[in-house]
Amino acid sequence: MNAFELPLKHVTVLTDGAILTHIGKIELTKGEQIVTLTKLSEYLDSDSVRVKGKGKVTLIDVAPRLEYIEIKDKDVSEIGLKIKKIEKKIVAKEREMSVIEISMNTLDETIQEIGKGFGEWGLRKGLTASDFDSYYEYYQKGARLEKAKQIKIENEIEDLQEEVEILRAKRNQLSHSDSKYYEVDITLEAQTAGSIELEVGYSISQARWDPLYIVDLLKETASVQRLAKIYNFSGFDWKNANITVTTGIRKPVSIDTVDPFYLRLAPLYSPKRKKMSRAIGGAAMKSAKMALDDFAEMEEAPAPMAEPMLEAPGMVYRESETSISQTGHQRFELSGKHSIPSGNIPKTLHLDHFDLKLEKSYYWSSTQPNLIMTHELENDQYFLLPGNAKVFIAGEYISQSYLDTIHPKEKFTLGIIESYDLKIDKKLVHREVQKKGLIKGKREMDFGYEIKIQNQVETLCKLKLIDRFPHSLDENIEVEINKVNIEPLEKNQGVYEWEFELKKEEEIKIIFDYSVRYPPDRKLQPPL
């Protein structure tokens, strides 16, 4: 029995595995003999092995088997100490995060209280609407600073957790009691002695690829780079192989049978259930939810990821050859040869590059007074798998987003950021309590507001603006809209929506006022 290794020539990476193909020449003697292909991944699917050959030879049998090699423990304790040190750093960072969260909650509550209580409280103190704006901006600035700290610490914790995962994987590999690999015994009968070309293919489970997108949002188009983050957990390096990435899957697909849908009447009498302590029930529910959340994290959380290098402007992409398989799956055949080592660090390879039509629009609401810019992309012909997307605007990184499955001819939104292209100010123009105090047995309060919108850029801006008036659910409270100079597109329980297209330097004013009447011996909640 002759043992040999065949060069790995081709790897087809699926979304939940990979298909490996080895091709090479071997020497045979005349007659029946067993040749053994050795050093194959322990995650080989033994039912998937196929063998082909070129030459005067007959294939008699193919028999995969699992082999073991004893290895020694080394450096395990040292890695354990490193893990403990990093875990202590993570705990310290999480404490910092808790302090910041308390500060952010306090600021948020303060902002809300100022917003709710400024009316009556500010009137008593003799403060104006501009005073309110100053208070509001002061606390908003504090909230933004705390948010920036929170994001910085979150990133530091993620980096430390990734380092721990890599060390744990290394420790597990070293402390494993044995190393496993597959061998395949191939029984052949050669008519004459000589060399033949042998091809052996099989599938493995411990590999996959995740889509990754780099999207640069320009004036009228979005430049989309599609990449594949390829993970090889097989235990063996893939060296100088041709790589194909496909949207196919290994797991079998079945068609469910449809059972009848029966309706029955519920019994007239149901026995009383024993009451459980609310505290115990709440704790049990919380424990169950935590268990489910932990399970979801174990199932869905990706392995630590290495960030791809961004190409310099003007760099030419090495495009893959794209095709559709007989089963309707996309295939990307990457040009050149690639080496992908086994381990937790993926290798990111470029698949293709294309442009999509882009339309910018803006959003503003009185409950979130920062102007928001969004980018709507029109996907004309591409099928995009779910994956992370790094989003840039004219080459400047702004955020990381996530794409759901996007079908051809489907539109989707990316690049939701704060913008200063439009200036929008909402002002309280007047606030009055009727001098007589009572009208037909009710106290009346009158409010007047103005929203001024100014386009500060050279291009046309599409804006969706939302504001709200008080809406009464109590028959003792009357709300009357006295004036709205620009009719909104939609009205829903006091929530009004407008849409505008503002030309360069165009200014629009929305002016409205309303009255609120309520019993003089009662207070409004929340106060106005």
Residue, then its C-alpha position, 0 to 999 in steps of 0.5 A: m500500500n503506497a501513501f501519497e499526497l496530491p496537490l490541492k488544485h481547486v477549492t469551491v467555497l460554499t456558504d456552509g462548507a467547501i469542495l476540495t479537488h486534488i489533482g496529480k500524477i502517481e506511479l502504478t505497477k501492473g495489476e491490482q493495488i491500493v494507493t492511499l491519499t493521506k493528510l486530508s481534513e478531519y472534517l471531510d464528508s466521507d460520503s462525498v469522496r469521488v475519484k477520477g483518473k486518466g489512463k489505462v486503469t480501473l477503479i475498484d473501491v474508495a474507502p475513507r478512514l479517520e486516523y489519529i496522531e498523538i501530540k504533546d501539550k505545550d504553552v497552554s498555561e502561558i496562554g491561559l495567563k494571557i487570557k486572564k489578563i485580557e479578561k481583567k482589562i475587559v471587565a475594567k472597560e465594562r465598568e467604564m461603560s456602566v459609568i458612561e451609561i449612567s451619565m447618558n441616562t441622566l443627561d437624557e432624563t434632564i433633556q426630557e424634563i427640560g422639554k416637558g417642563f420648560g413651558e410653565w417652569g420657564l414662564r415662572k422664571g421669565l425665560t424665553a424660547s432662546d433660553f430654552d434653546s441654550y439649555y437644550e444645546y448645552y445638555q445635547k452637547g454633553a450627551r454627544l460627548e458621552k456617546a463618543k466615549q461610549i463608542k470608543i470603549e465599545n471598539e476597545i472591548e471588541d478588540l480585546q474580545e477578539e484577542v481572547e478568542i484567538l488565544r482560546a482557539k490556540r489553547n484548544q489546539l495545543s491542549h487537544s489530546d490528539s490530532k485527527y486527519y482522513e486518509v482515503d484508500i483507493t483500490l485500482e487495477a492497472q493494465t500496465a505499469g506507469s503513471i496516471e493522472l488522478e483527481v480526488g474531490y470531496s466536501i468539508s464542513q468547516a469552511r465558509w465565506d461571508p459577503l462583505y461590501i465596500v460602498d462609496l456614496l458619490k453624487e449620483t452613483a454608489s461605487v460598490q465593491r463586493l468581497a468574500k471573507i473566506y474562512n478555513f477551519s479545516g486544519f490544513d492550509w490551502k496552498n496555491a489553489n484556484i478559488t471559486v466562491t459560490t452562493g450554494i450550500r451543502k446541507p440537503v433541502s427537503i420539501d415539506t408535506v402539508d398537513p390539514f389545518y384543523l379548528r376545534l372549539a375550546p372547552l367551556y371550562s378550564p381548570k384554574r392555574k396555580k398562581m406563581s410568584r411574580a418575582i419567581g416568574g419574572a426571574a424565570m422568564k428573564s433566565a429563559k430569555m438570557a439562555l435563548d439570547d446566549f444560544a442565538e449568539m453561539e449560533e450566529a456570532p461570526a468568528p473574529m474578522a480581519e478588516p480588509m485593506l482598502e484599495a488606493p484611488g485609481m487601483v485596478y481591481r482583479e475581477s472574478e469571472t461570474s456565472i450562474s450554475q444550473t441550480g441558479h447559484q452565483r459562481f465567482e471564479l477568482s483569477g490567479k492562485h491563492s493560499i488560505p491558511s487554516g485558522n480563525i483569521p479569514k482571507t478577504l478576496h475581491l469578487d467584483h465591482f459595479d456602480l448603482k444609481l443613487e438618490k439623496s434625501y433628507y429627514w427632519s423631525s421635531t423629536q429628533p432635531n438633527l438633520i438626517m441624510t439618507h442615500e437610496l440605491e437602485n440595484d438594477q441587476y445584482f443578487l446581493l447576499p446578506g453581509n456587512a457593508k462599510v460605507f464611505i461618502a466620497g472616500e471618507y468612512i462614515s459607518q458600518s452597516y448591514l445589508d439584507t438580501i437584495h434582489p435585482k430591481e430592488k431599492f435599499t437605503l445606506g449611509i444614514i448620517e447627520s448632515y448640515d446641508l439644510k438649516i432647520d430652526k423651529k421657534l416658539v413665536h408666542r405662548e399665551v394663557q387667556k387673560k380672563g383665565l376661563i372661557k366657557g368654564k375652561r382654561e385656554m392656552d394658545f401656541g404659535y410656532e415657525i419652522k424655517i428651512q434653508n437650503q445651504v448647498e448648490t444642489l436640489c434637496k429633497l426633504k421629508l419633515i415631520d412635526r406634531f401637535p398635541h392630540s387629545l384622547d380625553e373628552n375634557i381636553e380640546v385641541e384646535i388647530n387654528k392655522v397651518n400655512i402649508e398643508p401637510l401631505e399626511k395627518n395622523q393623530g397630530v403627527y403632520e408630514w411635509e415633503f419639499e424639494l428645495k432649490k439652491e438657497e431656497e427658504i421655506k417657512i411653515i407657520f402654525d398655531y393651535s389652542v388647547r382648552y382644559p378644566p381650570d382645576r386640572k393639570l395637563q400631562p405632560p405639561l405644556 
